[in-house]
Amino acid sequence: MSISSRMSTCLSTLGAGRLPALAASAGLLVAGLAGPAVAAPSAGAAAATAATVNLATNPGFEIPASSLADWGSVPGWRCSGGPAEAALTTAAPHSGASALAVTPAGDESTGECVQTVSVQPGTTYTASAWVRGKFVFLGATGGTDRPTAPAWTESTNGGWQKLTTRFTAAAGATTVKLSVHGWYQQGPFAVDDVRVDGPAPAPATAAPSVPTSDKVVFFTVDDGWQTTPEAEQVIAANKLPITAFPLPMAAANNPDYFRRVTAAPGSSIQDHSVSHTDLTTLSPAEQQVEICDARDSLTRLFGTAPTVFRPPYFTWNADTLQAAANCGMRTVLTADADFSWGASNIWHEGTLSPGDVVLMHWTDTLADDLRRALAAAEVAGLKPAGLASYLR
């Protein structure tokens, strides 16, 4: 059936109430057929020599949700209707043990599920997914160099069908939004074995400190379950640039607090995983879910995507560095001093040194810990500075 026939069939099926939206989709589809996407020469040359990998997070829907993830979430994915619409199913997956099952909750829902994929600017990628149902779409938006045709099917006739599309990341883009969705009033659909094939980003850099000769030190504070007004007062009174590494659920419990304590210039909110698990006990795919889901949650809460990852317990391996890079992290940061819970541990000889990263935690001792860290910095002739600007 021709594209025009398909769209006519869809229009008559969906009714006049969906004409404007579907017309826009048709225009996008036709625009995407005008010619193949072409990568910028330099990026294309780099892509030709780099290994092609699957960059999608939880592509086979095999990873169960953490109890500390977004409530009812599908790991790696954000579904518009939440658990009322989208869930993992073990009923006849395309491969493996499970797939994504989506049942749009009403006439106004397409049951869209999305994830953010880190990409290299000017590089072409191939996205694919196996789907089952009527009028199922796969597309990439938000960072492509031009409108990209979504792949779609009118019906898979009860079986599984592979959808494939290609997109090229825009010159300045580092992420795109990958989406799968159905269509209005067309019933449930299923998705499995998603792929975004392209060159993997270079692994993130692991560091316990920041290489600088500036007389600065960096205060970092982890977790976020105990948020006290005393600590907030110390931060505000001293206008301290704080790099916060809150867990997503802790941050969601009191987002205004974290906005206030990171209000000083140079402050930022960075990634600390979803569930505070020792990542070296997890597979590469599970590590990517931990880091990417935390990034997405914090981005939704605070409007800025993290670029620094603090591994729980300071444990990491080569898989962590690659998973962090796949989630847009440039640095996997530990520390070289610990002032948590009344401690004053410096893990090198002498006093604090330029570029040292000081670890603390959001606890009932944090106010005193901050004062003690400030005193140690003063003895060493150092001032607290914003971490993110030094790691660019």
Buried (B, 14 or more C-beta within 10 A) or exposed (E): EEEEEBBEEBBEBBEEEBEEEBEEBBEBBBEBEEEEBEBBEEBBEBBEEBEEBBBBBBBBBBBBBBEBBBEEBBBBBBBBBBEEBBBBBEEEBBEEEBBBBBBBBEEEBBBBBBBBBBBBBBBBBEBBBBBBBBBBBBBBBBBBBEBBBBBBBBEBEEEBBBBEBBBBBBEEBBBBBBBBBBBBBBEBBBBBBBBBBBBBBEBBBBBBBBEEEEBBBBBBBBBBBEBBEEBBEBBEEEEBBBBBBBBBBBBBBBBEBBBBBBBBEBBBBBBBBBBBBEBEEBEBBBBBBBBBBBBBBBBBBBEEBBBBBBBBEBEBBEBBBBBBBBBBBBBBBBBBBBBBEEBBEBEEEEBBBBBBBBBBBBBEBBBBBBEBBBEBBEEBEBBBBBBBEBBE
